[in-house]
Amino acid sequence: MSTTLERAKTDGANGTTPYSPPPPPPRRRRRASDNSGYWAAFSLLLGMLVVVLGFVAVWMGFSAHDARNDAEKAATSAGSMPGMDMSNMSAGPTGGGELVSYAGQAPANADVLAKKHVAMNAALPPAPAGAVAKVHLVLVDKTIEIAPGVKYRAWAFSGGAPAPFIHVRQGQRVDLTLTNKGVIPHSVDFHAARIAPNVAFKDVPPGGSIHYSFVASDPGAFMFHCGTKPVLAHIANGMYGAIIVEPRTALPRADKNYVLVASEWYLSSPGFPQPASLDMAKAQRQEPDWVAWNGYAGQYVTHPLTAQPGQTVRFWVVDAGPSFDVDFHIVGTILDRAWINADMTRFQRNIQTAPVPAGGGGVFDVKIDKPGLYPFVSHSFAAVDLGQVGLLNVGNVKGTMSH
């Protein structure tokens, strides 16, 4: 076309006739030949473009297919782990599939079983003497009870879920040994540690051990948990605990010290008569069946924590999640002092409800003068309905209540 346009300009520049004479047949044949070459070139380019686009489309199709396969392999790999149910994964974390809730489902004799249950001792244990606190954590696969008569196949630290509380003093060195007696790799991530995670928080294979140490330089209530992927599954399966780092500068005196670890349970079945395991789809959609203090729903309603009138009670609260925040509240009173998110440099006074984020901690003092039953809850009452409620019995009063 460019040749034809250039030729038209040249013809017009000659000025020999107002109209161009009809070209002779050879000239006509030459123009036809030029047009044919143009269209042949254009067709060739168009064909090449179609081929290139075809290759791109095929490549994109294979990439999407591979990505889908990778996702399916990841889900299958996770689902093959003991203690996990991926059967509802088709619903997706935000999909429209309905998940079956087992919230509140317990055997007919649940009340009797609740009274027989031995509640986890919430009292803060003493800190070890000396400059070094030696800690040995053992990872195990075990069946535990998470509500009256409700069994669960957990991945847990020795002692259950949560792990036994660790209490150290600010400035002490924590000398940690982790032994994995489970059937898949695990690790331990300490929120109280300032340490390179790629060095200390490495996966430990079944039968293996790891050793590292850190100085507990920051006071407060901190979480520790398994950091192996998928972390959501490992925490939701019971691999968490609390480490309390007592400040170097003494806090105001407390007569009672209690540790509360908040957590959620996502069940693949009711948990009776056969134990349940983790429903990963529920965990991804944050739809728990039970929410608990110290691993067992409602245990401190049947077996309340105690204090005497006028005593100062200190709650060291850690939220293991894996997803829900805690809005710590004691019904019938006000928190006299609140160290929010374990910031021990200052406290707030007269707080009605204190936030504790998932993975965070807080320290709260309360002094109650009048005898009575005082529920401690997360003021997100969906969590209360699912079992995250306990009682502080002040003055050894008779009876019980829920809230």
NUZAZA-450324 format. One record per residue (C-alpha): residue number from 1; x, y, z. Coordinates in steps of 0.05 Angstrom, whole numbers, plus 32768, in hexadecimal, padded with zeros to 4 digits. Example, Ala and Ser with C-alpha at 12.3 -4.5 7.8 and 13.67 -1.06 7.14 Angstrom:
! NUZAZA-450324
+-----+------+------+------+
|   k |    x |    y |    z |
+-----+------+------+------+
|   1 | 80F6 | 7FA6 | 809C |
|   2 | 8111 | 7FEB | 808F |
+-----+------+------+------+
! end
This chain:
! NUZAZA-450324
+-----+------+------+------+
|   k |    x |    y |    z |
+-----+------+------+------+
|   1 | 8000 | 8000 | 8000 |
|   2 | 8038 | 8030 | 8010 |
|   3 | 8056 | 8022 | 7FCC |
|   4 | 8014 | 8032 | 7FAB |
|   5 | 800C | 8073 | 7FD2 |
|   6 | 8052 | 8088 | 7FC1 |
|   7 | 8045 | 8079 | 7F79 |
|   8 | 8005 | 80A3 | 7F79 |
|   9 | 802C | 80DE | 7F94 |
|  10 | 8061 | 80D6 | 7F5D |
|  11 | 802C | 80D1 | 7F27 |
|  12 | 800A | 8110 | 7F40 |
|  13 | 804C | 8135 | 7F41 |
|  14 | 8057 | 8129 | 7EF7 |
|  15 | 801E | 8158 | 7EE4 |
|  16 | 8019 | 813E | 7E9D |
|  17 | 7FCF | 8130 | 7E9E |
|  18 | 7F96 | 813F | 7ECE |
|  19 | 7F84 | 80F6 | 7ECD |
|  20 | 7FB2 | 80BA | 7ECF |
|  21 | 7FAC | 808F | 7E90 |
|  22 | 7F98 | 8047 | 7E98 |
|  23 | 7FD7 | 8020 | 7EA5 |
|  24 | 7FEC | 7FED | 7E71 |
|  25 | 7FDE | 7FA4 | 7E81 |
|  26 | 8025 | 7F95 | 7E99 |
|  27 | 801F | 7FCF | 7EC9 |
|  28 | 7FDC | 7FB5 | 7EE0 |
|  29 | 7FF9 | 7F71 | 7EEB |
|  30 | 8032 | 7F90 | 7F13 |
|  31 | 8000 | 7FB5 | 7F41 |
|  32 | 7FD9 | 7F75 | 7F4A |
|  33 | 801A | 7F52 | 7F5B |
|  34 | 802A | 7F88 | 7F8F |
|  35 | 7FE5 | 7F80 | 7FB0 |
|  36 | 7FEC | 7F36 | 7FB2 |
|  37 | 802F | 7F3D | 7FD4 |
|  38 | 8011 | 7F6C | 8007 |
|  39 | 7FD7 | 7F3E | 8017 |
|  40 | 8006 | 7F02 | 801A |
|  41 | 8033 | 7F27 | 804B |
|  42 | 7FF6 | 7F3E | 8073 |
|  43 | 7FDA | 7EF7 | 8074 |
|  44 | 801D | 7EDC | 808A |
|  45 | 8022 | 7F0E | 80C3 |
|  46 | 7FDA | 7F00 | 80D7 |
|  47 | 7FE7 | 7EB6 | 80D7 |
|  48 | 8025 | 7EBF | 8101 |
|  49 | 7FFD | 7EEA | 8132 |
|  50 | 7FC7 | 7EB5 | 8137 |
|  51 | 7FFC | 7E80 | 8144 |
|  52 | 801D | 7EAC | 817A |
|  53 | 7FDA | 7EBA | 819B |
|  54 | 7FCA | 7E70 | 8197 |
|  55 | 800B | 7E60 | 81BB |
|  56 | 7FFC | 7E95 | 81F0 |
|  57 | 7FB6 | 7E79 | 81FB |
|  58 | 7FD0 | 7E32 | 8201 |
|  59 | 8007 | 7E4A | 8232 |
|  60 | 7FD4 | 7E6F | 825C |
|  61 | 7FA7 | 7E32 | 825C |
|  62 | 7FE0 | 7E05 | 8273 |
|  63 | 7FF4 | 7E38 | 82A8 |
|  64 | 7FAE | 7E3C | 82C4 |
|  65 | 7FAA | 7DF0 | 82C3 |
|  66 | 7FED | 7DEA | 82E7 |
|  67 | 7FD8 | 7E1E | 831B |
|  68 | 7F97 | 7DF8 | 8326 |
|  69 | 7FBE | 7DB7 | 832D |
|  70 | 7FEE | 7DD7 | 835E |
|  71 | 7FB4 | 7DEF | 8389 |
|  72 | 7F94 | 7DAB | 8386 |
|  73 | 7FD6 | 7D8A | 8398 |
|  74 | 7FE0 | 7DB9 | 83D3 |
|  75 | 7F9A | 7DAA | 83EC |
|  76 | 7FA4 | 7D60 | 83E2 |
|  77 | 7FE7 | 7D63 | 8406 |
|  78 | 7FC9 | 7D88 | 8441 |
|  79 | 7F8D | 7D5A | 8442 |
|  80 | 7FBB | 7D1E | 8446 |
|  81 | 7FD7 | 7D36 | 8488 |
|  82 | 7FBD | 7D10 | 84C4 |
|  83 | 7F8A | 7D39 | 84EA |
|  84 | 7F70 | 7D62 | 84AF |
|  85 | 7F31 | 7D5D | 8485 |
|  86 | 7F32 | 7D80 | 8442 |
|  87 | 7EF0 | 7D64 | 8429 |
|  88 | 7ECF | 7DA8 | 842C |
|  89 | 7F06 | 7DCD | 8407 |
|  90 | 7ED9 | 7DD1 | 83C9 |
|  91 | 7EB2 | 7E06 | 83EF |
|  92 | 7EF0 | 7E31 | 83F1 |
|  93 | 7F03 | 7E65 | 8424 |
|  94 | 7ED0 | 7E96 | 8407 |
|  95 | 7EA6 | 7E66 | 83DD |
|  96 | 7E5C | 7E5A | 83E3 |
|  97 | 7E5E | 7E12 | 83FB |
|  98 | 7E3A | 7E04 | 843D |
|  99 | 7E64 | 7DE8 | 8475 |
| 100 | 7E46 | 7DBC | 84AB |
| 101 | 7E49 | 7DDB | 84F0 |
| 102 | 7E51 | 7DB1 | 852E |
| 103 | 7E4E | 7DEC | 855D |
| 104 | 7E30 | 7DD9 | 85A0 |
| 105 | 7E29 | 7D90 | 858E |
| 106 | 7E3D | 7D63 | 85C8 |
| 107 | 7E28 | 7D20 | 85E4 |
| 108 | 7DE7 | 7D1C | 860D |
| 109 | 7E0F | 7D16 | 864D |
| 110 | 7E39 | 7D54 | 863F |
| 111 | 7E29 | 7D74 | 8682 |
| 112 | 7E42 | 7D37 | 86A8 |
| 113 | 7E80 | 7D35 | 867C |
| 114 | 7E8D | 7D7F | 8687 |
| 115 | 7E8E | 7D75 | 86D3 |
| 116 | 7EBC | 7D39 | 86CD |
| 117 | 7EEC | 7D5F | 86A1 |
| 118 | 7F2C | 7D76 | 86C4 |
| 119 | 7F34 | 7DBF | 86AF |
| 120 | 7F78 | 7DD7 | 8699 |
| 121 | 7F9C | 7DFA | 86D2 |
| 122 | 7F9A | 7E43 | 86BD |
| 123 | 7FC9 | 7E5B | 86F4 |
| 124 | 800A | 7E7A | 86DC |
| 125 | 8043 | 7E4A | 86EF |
| 126 | 8081 | 7E66 | 8711 |
| 127 | 80BC | 7E7E | 86E7 |
| 128 | 80FB | 7E54 | 86EC |
| 129 | 8135 | 7E6F | 8714 |
| 130 | 8178 | 7E81 | 86F5 |
| 131 | 818D | 7EA3 | 86B5 |
| 132 | 8176 | 7E6B | 8686 |
| 133 | 8130 | 7E4D | 867F |
| 134 | 8135 | 7E08 | 865F |
| 135 | 80F7 | 7DF5 | 8636 |
| 136 | 80EB | 7DB3 | 8614 |
| 137 | 80AE | 7DB0 | 85E6 |
| 138 | 8098 | 7D6E | 85C8 |
| 139 | 8069 | 7D6C | 858C |
| 140 | 8037 | 7D33 | 858B |
| 141 | 7FF8 | 7D1B | 8567 |
| 142 | 7FC3 | 7D0C | 859B |
| 143 | 7F78 | 7D0A | 85A5 |
| 144 | 7F60 | 7D3E | 85D6 |
| 145 | 7F1D | 7D56 | 85F1 |
| 146 | 7F09 | 7D9D | 85DD |
| 147 | 7EC2 | 7DA0 | 85F9 |
| 148 | 7E99 | 7D70 | 8624 |
| 149 | 7E9C | 7D2D | 8601 |
| 150 | 7EB9 | 7D4C | 85C1 |
| 151 | 7EF9 | 7D2B | 85AA |
| 152 | 7F2B | 7D47 | 8579 |
| 153 | 7F69 | 7D2B | 8556 |
| 154 | 7F9A | 7D62 | 8565 |
| 155 | 7FE1 | 7D73 | 8553 |
| 156 | 7FFA | 7D8E | 8595 |
| 157 | 8034 | 7D9E | 85C1 |
| 158 | 8040 | 7D70 | 85FB |
| 159 | 8009 | 7D7A | 862D |
| 160 | 7FD2 | 7D88 | 85FB |
| 161 | 7FB6 | 7DC8 | 85DE |
| 162 | 7FCB | 7DFA | 85F4 |
| 163 | 8010 | 7DE4 | 8608 |
| 164 | 8024 | 7DEB | 8651 |
| 165 | 802F | 7E34 | 8662 |
| 166 | 8077 | 7E4E | 8661 |
| 167 | 8089 | 7E84 | 8694 |
| 168 | 80CC | 7EA8 | 8691 |
| 169 | 80E8 | 7EE9 | 86A9 |
| 170 | 80FD | 7F23 | 867D |
| 171 | 8147 | 7F1B | 866C |
| 172 | 8148 | 7ECF | 8676 |
| 173 | 8163 | 7EA6 | 863E |
| 174 | 8131 | 7E72 | 8624 |
| 175 | 8157 | 7E33 | 8611 |
| 176 | 8127 | 7E0D | 85E5 |
| 177 | 8127 | 7DC5 | 85CC |
| 178 | 80F0 | 7DAF | 859D |
| 179 | 80E4 | 7D65 | 858F |
| 180 | 80B4 | 7D4E | 8559 |
| 181 | 8090 | 7D0D | 856A |
| 182 | 805A | 7D19 | 8537 |
| 183 | 8055 | 7CFB | 84F1 |
| 184 | 805F | 7D3C | 84C9 |
| 185 | 8090 | 7D76 | 84CE |
| 186 | 8083 | 7DAB | 8503 |
| 187 | 80A7 | 7DE8 | 8520 |
| 188 | 809E | 7E1C | 8557 |
| 189 | 8098 | 7E67 | 854F |
| 190 | 80A0 | 7E91 | 858F |
| 191 | 8082 | 7ED6 | 858B |
| 192 | 80AC | 7EEA | 85C7 |
| 193 | 80EE | 7EDC | 85A1 |
| 194 | 8118 | 7F0D | 857A |
| 195 | 813A | 7EDA | 854D |
| 196 | 8142 | 7EC9 | 8503 |
| 197 | 8106 | 7E9C | 84F3 |
| 198 | 8129 | 7E79 | 84BA |
| 199 | 815D | 7E61 | 84EC |
| 200 | 8133 | 7E51 | 8529 |
| 201 | 80ED | 7E44 | 8510 |
| 202 | 8100 | 7E0E | 84DE |
| 203 | 80D7 | 7DD0 | 84D1 |
| 204 | 80EB | 7D94 | 84FA |
| 205 | 80DF | 7D50 | 84D8 |
| 206 | 80BC | 7D17 | 84FD |
| 207 | 80EB | 7CFB | 8531 |
| 208 | 8119 | 7D37 | 852E |
| 209 | 812B | 7D6F | 855F |
| 210 | 8142 | 7DB7 | 855B |
| 211 | 8163 | 7DE2 | 8590 |
| 212 | 8169 | 7E2D | 8594 |
| 213 | 8168 | 7E64 | 85C8 |
| 214 | 8152 | 7EAC | 85CF |
| 215 | 8151 | 7EE1 | 8605 |
| 216 | 810B | 7EF3 | 861D |
| 217 | 8119 | 7F3D | 8617 |
| 218 | 80D1 | 7F55 | 8610 |
| 219 | 809F | 7F4C | 8649 |
| 220 | 8057 | 7F39 | 863F |
| 221 | 8028 | 7F00 | 862B |
| 222 | 803E | 7EE0 | 85EA |
| 223 | 8028 | 7EA7 | 85BD |
| 224 | 8052 | 7E6F | 85A2 |
| 225 | 803A | 7E3F | 856B |
| 226 | 804E | 7E11 | 8534 |
| 227 | 8064 | 7E3A | 84F8 |
| 228 | 8064 | 7E02 | 84C4 |
| 229 | 8039 | 7E0D | 8485 |
| 230 | 7FFE | 7E0F | 8483 |
| 231 | 8003 | 7E36 | 84C4 |
| 232 | 7FB8 | 7E3C | 84C7 |
| 233 | 7FB1 | 7DF0 | 84CB |
| 234 | 7FE8 | 7DE7 | 84FF |
| 235 | 7FCC | 7E1B | 852E |
| 236 | 7F84 | 7E05 | 8524 |
| 237 | 7F9A | 7DBE | 8534 |
| 238 | 7FB2 | 7DD2 | 8579 |
| 239 | 7FFB | 7DE5 | 8571 |
| 240 | 7FFF | 7E24 | 859D |
| 241 | 8010 | 7E3B | 85E2 |
| 242 | 8020 | 7E78 | 860E |
| 243 | 8062 | 7E92 | 8628 |
| 244 | 805D | 7EC6 | 865F |
| 245 | 8099 | 7EF4 | 8666 |
| 246 | 8096 | 7F16 | 86AA |
| 247 | 80B0 | 7F5E | 86A8 |
| 248 | 80F2 | 7F6E | 86C9 |
| 249 | 80CF | 7FA9 | 86EC |
| 250 | 809B | 7F8A | 871A |
| 251 | 8052 | 7F95 | 8708 |
| 252 | 8020 | 7FAA | 873D |
| 253 | 8013 | 7F70 | 876C |
| 254 | 7FE0 | 7F3C | 8756 |
| 255 | 7FC2 | 7F07 | 8784 |
| 256 | 7FB0 | 7ED8 | 874B |
| 257 | 7FCF | 7ECE | 8707 |
| 258 | 7FA9 | 7EA8 | 86D2 |
| 259 | 7FBC | 7E98 | 868A |
| 260 | 7F85 | 7E94 | 8654 |
| 261 | 7F94 | 7E7D | 860D |
| 262 | 7F5C | 7E88 | 85DB |
| 263 | 7F54 | 7E59 | 85A0 |
| 264 | 7F23 | 7E3E | 856C |
| 265 | 7F12 | 7DF7 | 8557 |
| 266 | 7EF9 | 7DE4 | 8511 |
| 267 | 7EDB | 7D9E | 850F |
| 268 | 7ED2 | 7D6D | 84D7 |
| 269 | 7E9E | 7D46 | 84FF |
| 270 | 7E7A | 7D4F | 8543 |
| 271 | 7EB4 | 7D2F | 8568 |
| 272 | 7E8A | 7CF7 | 8586 |
| 273 | 7E89 | 7CBD | 8587 |
| 274 | 7EC6 | 7CC1 | 8559 |
| 275 | 7EFA | 7CF9 | 855F |
| 276 | 7EF6 | 7D33 | 852E |
| 277 | 7F30 | 7D50 | 8507 |
| 278 | 7F3C | 7D94 | 84E7 |
| 279 | 7F0C | 7DAD | 84B2 |
| 280 | 7F3A | 7DDB | 848A |
| 281 | 7F01 | 7DFB | 8463 |
| 282 | 7EE1 | 7E13 | 84A4 |
| 283 | 7F23 | 7E2D | 84BD |
| 284 | 7F2D | 7E55 | 847D |
| 285 | 7EE7 | 7E71 | 8482 |
| 286 | 7EEF | 7E7F | 84CD |
| 287 | 7EB2 | 7E56 | 84E0 |
| 288 | 7EC6 | 7E31 | 8520 |
| 289 | 7E9C | 7DFE | 8545 |
| 290 | 7EBA | 7E0E | 8589 |
| 291 | 7EE1 | 7E49 | 85A6 |
| 292 | 7F05 | 7E3E | 85E8 |
| 293 | 7F2E | 7E57 | 8621 |
| 294 | 7F6A | 7E29 | 862A |
| 295 | 7F54 | 7DF7 | 85F6 |
| 296 | 7F12 | 7DDF | 8614 |
| 297 | 7ECF | 7E02 | 8609 |
| 298 | 7EAD | 7E1A | 8649 |
| 299 | 7EDB | 7DF6 | 867A |
| 300 | 7EDF | 7E31 | 86A9 |
| 301 | 7E94 | 7E36 | 86AD |
| 302 | 7E8F | 7DF1 | 86CD |
| 303 | 7ED2 | 7DFA | 86F1 |
| 304 | 7ED8 | 7E46 | 86FF |
| 305 | 7F18 | 7E6B | 870E |
| 306 | 7F18 | 7E87 | 8755 |
| 307 | 7F29 | 7EC5 | 877C |
| 308 | 7F17 | 7EE5 | 87BD |
| 309 | 7EF4 | 7F29 | 87C3 |
| 310 | 7F27 | 7F62 | 87C0 |
| 311 | 7F5D | 7F38 | 879F |
| 312 | 7F7E | 7F51 | 875F |
| 313 | 7F79 | 7F1C | 8728 |
| 314 | 7FA8 | 7F22 | 86ED |
| 315 | 7F95 | 7F01 | 86AB |
| 316 | 7FCD | 7EF3 | 8678 |
| 317 | 7FA5 | 7EEB | 8638 |
| 318 | 7FC2 | 7ECE | 85F7 |
| 319 | 7F98 | 7EC7 | 85B8 |
| 320 | 7FB0 | 7E8B | 8590 |
| 321 | 7F79 | 7E93 | 855D |
| 322 | 7F88 | 7E7E | 8528 |
| 323 | 7F59 | 7EB4 | 850F |
| 324 | 7F2A | 7ED2 | 8543 |
| 325 | 7F3D | 7F0F | 856D |
| 326 | 7F2A | 7F11 | 85B7 |
| 327 | 7F05 | 7F4B | 85D7 |
| 328 | 7F14 | 7F3B | 8620 |
| 329 | 7EDD | 7F4F | 8650 |
| 330 | 7EC9 | 7F3C | 8696 |
| 331 | 7E7E | 7F42 | 86A2 |
| 332 | 7E6B | 7F6A | 86DF |
| 333 | 7EAC | 7F92 | 86E8 |
| 334 | 7EE0 | 7FBD | 86C6 |
| 335 | 7F29 | 7FAB | 86B7 |
| 336 | 7F51 | 7FD5 | 86E8 |
| 337 | 7F91 | 7FD1 | 86BF |
| 338 | 7F9B | 7FBA | 8677 |
| 339 | 7FDD | 7FB1 | 8655 |
| 340 | 7FC4 | 7FAF | 860D |
| 341 | 7FE5 | 7F7E | 85DC |
| 342 | 8018 | 7F6E | 8612 |
| 343 | 8037 | 7FB3 | 8612 |
| 344 | 8052 | 7FB1 | 8658 |
| 345 | 806F | 7FF8 | 8657 |
| 346 | 802C | 8017 | 8669 |
| 347 | 7FE5 | 8004 | 867A |
| 348 | 7FA0 | 8021 | 8672 |
| 349 | 7F70 | 8028 | 86AB |
| 350 | 7F26 | 8015 | 86B1 |
| 351 | 7F1D | 7FF1 | 866F |
| 352 | 7EDA | 7FCF | 8661 |
| 353 | 7EF2 | 7FA3 | 8627 |
| 354 | 7F3A | 7F98 | 8610 |
| 355 | 7F4E | 7F81 | 85CB |
| 356 | 7F7D | 7F46 | 85C2 |
| 357 | 7F8D | 7F38 | 8579 |
| 358 | 7F98 | 7EF3 | 855C |
| 359 | 7FE1 | 7EE3 | 856A |
| 360 | 7FE4 | 7F18 | 85A0 |
| 361 | 7FDF | 7F1E | 85EB |
| 362 | 7FC9 | 7F4B | 8623 |
| 363 | 7FCE | 7F50 | 866F |
| 364 | 7F92 | 7F66 | 8698 |
| 365 | 7F87 | 7F74 | 86E2 |
| 366 | 7F44 | 7F73 | 8705 |
| 367 | 7F32 | 7F7D | 874E |
| 368 | 7EEC | 7F66 | 8762 |
| 369 | 7ED1 | 7F77 | 87A7 |
| 370 | 7E8C | 7F56 | 87A4 |
| 371 | 7E84 | 7F0B | 87A6 |
| 372 | 7E65 | 7EED | 8768 |
| 373 | 7E6E | 7EC9 | 8726 |
| 374 | 7E8F | 7EF5 | 86F2 |
| 375 | 7E92 | 7ED9 | 86AB |
| 376 | 7ED1 | 7EE8 | 8682 |
| 377 | 7EC4 | 7EE7 | 8638 |
| 378 | 7ED7 | 7F00 | 85F4 |
| 379 | 7EA2 | 7F35 | 85E9 |
| 380 | 7E9A | 7F1A | 85A2 |
| 381 | 7E5E | 7EF2 | 85BA |
| 382 | 7E5F | 7EC1 | 8581 |
| 383 | 7E9E | 7EA7 | 85A3 |
| 384 | 7E7A | 7EA3 | 85E5 |
| 385 | 7E43 | 7E79 | 85C6 |
| 386 | 7E78 | 7E4A | 85AD |
| 387 | 7E98 | 7E40 | 85F1 |
| 388 | 7EC8 | 7E7A | 85FE |
| 389 | 7EAD | 7E8A | 8643 |
| 390 | 7EC4 | 7E7E | 868A |
| 391 | 7EB3 | 7E93 | 86D1 |
| 392 | 7EDB | 7EB6 | 8706 |
| 393 | 7EBD | 7EA0 | 8748 |
| 394 | 7ECB | 7ED7 | 877A |
| 395 | 7EBE | 7EC3 | 87C2 |
| 396 | 7EAE | 7E79 | 87B5 |
| 397 | 7E65 | 7E85 | 87A7 |
| 398 | 7E36 | 7E4C | 8797 |
| 399 | 7E14 | 7E3E | 8755 |
| 400 | 7E28 | 7E4A | 870D |
| 401 | 7E14 | 7E74 | 86D1 |
| 402 | 7E24 | 7E7F | 8688 |
| 403 | 7E24 | 7EBE | 865F |
+-----+------+------+------+
! end
